[in-house]
Amino acid sequence: MGQLDDAKDKAEALKKEAEDAAKKHGDKMKDEVDKTKQQVADKLPAEKDKAAADVDKAKQKVERHDDSGNDSAGSSAGSQ
């Protein structure tokens, strides 16, 4: 059971790192996710609807932890 405990500890540490990154760089992360969505739409048009749904989920997760000062209701109007 030691390996399972080690894996759980590593997963928790990675989760904490992701939350910290979202707090510090939420706007940049959301911008990059939007760019990825556009690339999928351009290169794999048949997958664009699934990509759009996945992008929305990813942005919501980032917004939960985003302390960058923007409205966390979900607007990317401040994106550059």
C-alpha positions in Angstrom: 0.0 0.0 0.0 3.1 2.3 0.2 3.1 2.9 -3.5 -0.5 3.9 -3.5 0.1 6.4 -0.7 3.1 7.8 -2.6 1.0 8.2 -5.7 -1.7 10.0 -3.6 0.9 12.3 -2.1 2.3 13.2 -5.5 -1.2 13.8 -6.9 -2.0 16.2 -4.1 1.3 18.0 -4.6 0.6 18.4 -8.3 -2.9 19.6 -7.6 -1.5 22.2 -5.2 1.0 23.4 -7.8 -1.8 23.7 -10.5 -3.9 25.7 -8.1 -1.0 28.0 -7.2 -0.3 28.5 -11.0 -3.9 29.4 -11.6 -3.8 31.9 -8.8 -0.8 33.6 -10.2 -1.3 33.2 -13.9 -5.0 32.6 -14.5 -5.4 35.1 -17.3 -2.5 33.7 -19.2 -3.7 30.1 -18.7 -7.2 31.0 -20.0 -5.7 32.7 -23.1 -3.5 29.6 -23.9 -6.5 27.4 -23.5 -8.4 29.5 -26.0 -5.5 29.4 -28.4 -5.5 25.6 -28.1 -9.3 25.5 -28.8 -8.7 27.5 -32.0 -5.9 25.2 -33.1 -8.1 22.2 -32.7 -10.9 23.9 -34.6 -8.4 24.7 -37.4 -6.7 21.3 -37.6 -9.4 18.9 -36.5 -12.8 20.4 -37.4 -14.7 17.3 -36.5 -13.4 17.6 -32.9 -14.1 21.3 -32.5 -17.3 20.9 -30.5 -15.7 18.5 -28.0 -12.7 20.8 -27.8 -15.0 23.7 -27.0 -16.7 21.8 -24.2 -13.3 20.8 -22.8 -12.0 24.3 -23.0 -15.0 25.6 -21.1 -14.3 23.0 -18.3 -10.6 23.9 -18.2 -11.4 27.7 -17.9 -13.9 27.1 -15.1 -11.3 25.2 -13.2 -8.8 28.0 -13.7 -11.3 30.6 -12.7 -12.0 28.8 -9.4 -8.5 29.6 -8.3 -7.7 32.8 -10.3 -6.6 35.6 -8.0 -5.4 37.8 -10.9 -7.9 40.5 -10.1 -10.3 39.9 -13.0 -14.0 39.1 -12.7 -14.1 35.3 -12.1 -17.6 35.2 -13.7 -15.9 34.2 -16.9 -15.1 37.0 -19.2 -12.0 37.0 -21.4 -12.6 40.6 -22.5 -9.4 41.6 -20.7 -7.3 39.1 -22.7 -4.6 40.5 -24.9 
